[in-house]
């Protein structure tokens, strides 16, 4: 797409020839950024991506009066990384900078006055680096550019809503709405900061619970049972088991419904060890390839099934139990030496 401006149909032919390269870049960047963010331990809500359809491409060419669209238009291929928290934005940007060649970088907040509302996001124009161009995924993509936007959930909400209202800038909104929009923009920024603060406080809370449970297990007995403390205890008691917040959340619902406490959990852990391995092996034999090993939440359920009479009787009513599993549990319940089970008092002494 070089030389004198082309007509619509001629431009369409050239665009159709180039579009597969943009699509190749989109697929490669989305896949590799997901991998890199995961490797860096950064969780994001999503990575959205698209390659402009020709009509959108043509509209922008006319609107911007591009003479050389392939060189002038930076966002034919576009990706958007939506972060949960403001404190994740900079680490995400660092991943982008370490993985790709950055042609241009813009922080949209820099263009706003302190009292102004408006679109907030970090924008990068990138190309594959020299190493990437040697791999099959990026072959023949030298010089092909993509735009990557990085924003938080609330920044994304503002961008989408302001786009729907067509109020991208203060000057574009009717004067009567500007104060209200400024308030809403400030509220969203405040929510961003508040959720970031809660996240940081949660990190400290979990760290303290972990240290107490790891060094003095009985300290957790008096703690409130919630998803953070339950997962912490599960990680301390069964560190080599699979860790799933979804499984732990479902387990927490049952524990709270049945009035279970941390003393019950410690008692089940200490009392069931002689039978847990045998029960798990029998379940594995019965289910074959459909069962590998219990997760942390799953093995606590099994421990309670084996030694807590109240839990076992109520679980039939609450969640239902597969007949074959019930048969195996009953078999191993008989094998547990109940007289030898340590009480919580024994455990704490």
Rosetta blueprint (number, residue, H / E / L):
1 X L
2 X L
3 X L
4 X L
5 X L
6 X L
7 X L
8 X H
9 X H
10 X H
11 X H
12 X H
13 X H
14 X H
15 X H
16 X H
17 X H
18 X H
19 X H
20 X H
21 X H
22 X H
23 X H
24 X H
25 X H
26 X H
27 X H
28 X H
29 X H
30 X H
31 X H
32 X H
33 X H
34 X H
35 X H
36 X H
37 X H
38 X H
39 X H
40 X L
41 X L
42 X L
43 X L
44 X E
45 X E
46 X E
47 X E
48 X E
49 X E
50 X E
51 X E
52 X L
53 X L
54 X H
55 X H
56 X H
57 X H
58 X H
59 X H
60 X H
61 X H
62 X H
63 X H
64 X H
65 X L
66 X L
67 X L
68 X L
69 X H
70 X H
71 X H
72 X H
73 X L
74 X L
75 X L
76 X L
77 X E
78 X E
79 X E
80 X E
81 X E
82 X E
83 X E
84 X L
85 X L
86 X L
87 X H
88 X H
89 X H
90 X H
91 X H
92 X H
93 X H
94 X H
95 X H
96 X H
97 X H
98 X H
99 X H
100 X L
101 X E
102 X E
103 X E
104 X E
105 X E
106 X E
107 X E
108 X H
109 X H
110 X H
111 X H
112 X L
113 X L
114 X L
115 X L
116 X L
117 X L
118 X L
119 X L
120 X L
121 X L
122 X E
123 X E
124 X E
125 X E
126 X E
127 X E
128 X L
129 X L
130 X L
131 X L
132 X H
133 X H
134 X H
135 X L
136 X H
137 X H
138 X H
139 X L
140 X L
141 X L
142 X L
143 X L
144 X L
145 X E
146 X E
147 X E
148 X E
149 X E
150 X E
151 X E
152 X E
153 X H
154 X H
155 X H
156 X H
157 X H
158 X H
159 X H
160 X H
161 X H
162 X H
163 X H
164 X H
165 X H
166 X L
167 X L
168 X L
169 X L
170 X H
171 X H
172 X H
173 X L
174 X L
175 X H
176 X H
177 X H
178 X H
179 X H
180 X H
181 X H
182 X H
183 X H
184 X H
185 X H
186 X H
187 X H
188 X H
189 X H
190 X H
191 X H
192 X H
193 X H
194 X H
195 X H
196 X H
197 X H
198 X H
199 X H
200 X H
201 X H
202 X H
203 X H
204 X H
205 X H
206 X H
207 X H
208 X H
209 X H
210 X H
211 X H
212 X H
213 X H
214 X H
215 X H
216 X L
217 X H
218 X H
219 X H
220 X H
221 X H
222 X H
223 X L
224 X L
225 X L
226 X L
227 X H
228 X H
229 X H
230 X H
231 X H
232 X H
233 X H
234 X H
235 X H
236 X H
237 X H
238 X L
239 X L
240 X L
241 X L
242 X L
243 X L
244 X L
245 X H
246 X H
247 X H
248 X H
249 X H
250 X H
251 X H
252 X H
253 X H
254 X H
255 X H
256 X H
257 X H
258 X L
259 X L
260 X L
261 X L
262 X H
263 X H
264 X H
265 X H
266 X H
267 X H
268 X H
269 X H
270 X H
271 X H
272 X H
273 X H
274 X H
275 X H
276 X H
277 X H
278 X H
279 X H
280 X H
281 X H
282 X H
283 X H
284 X H
285 X H
286 X H
287 X H
288 X H
289 X H
290 X H
291 X L
292 X L
293 X L
294 X L
295 X L
296 X H
297 X H
298 X H
299 X H
300 X H
301 X H
302 X H
303 X H
304 X H
305 X H
306 X H
307 X H
308 X L
309 X H
310 X H
311 X H
312 X H
313 X H
314 X H
315 X H
316 X H
317 X H
318 X H
319 X L
320 X L
321 X L
322 X L
323 X H
324 X H
325 X H
326 X H
327 X H
328 X H
329 X H
330 X H
331 X H
332 X H
333 X H
334 X H
335 X H
336 X L
337 X L
338 X H
339 X H
340 X H
341 X L
342 X L
343 X L
344 X H
345 X H
346 X H
347 X H
348 X H
349 X L
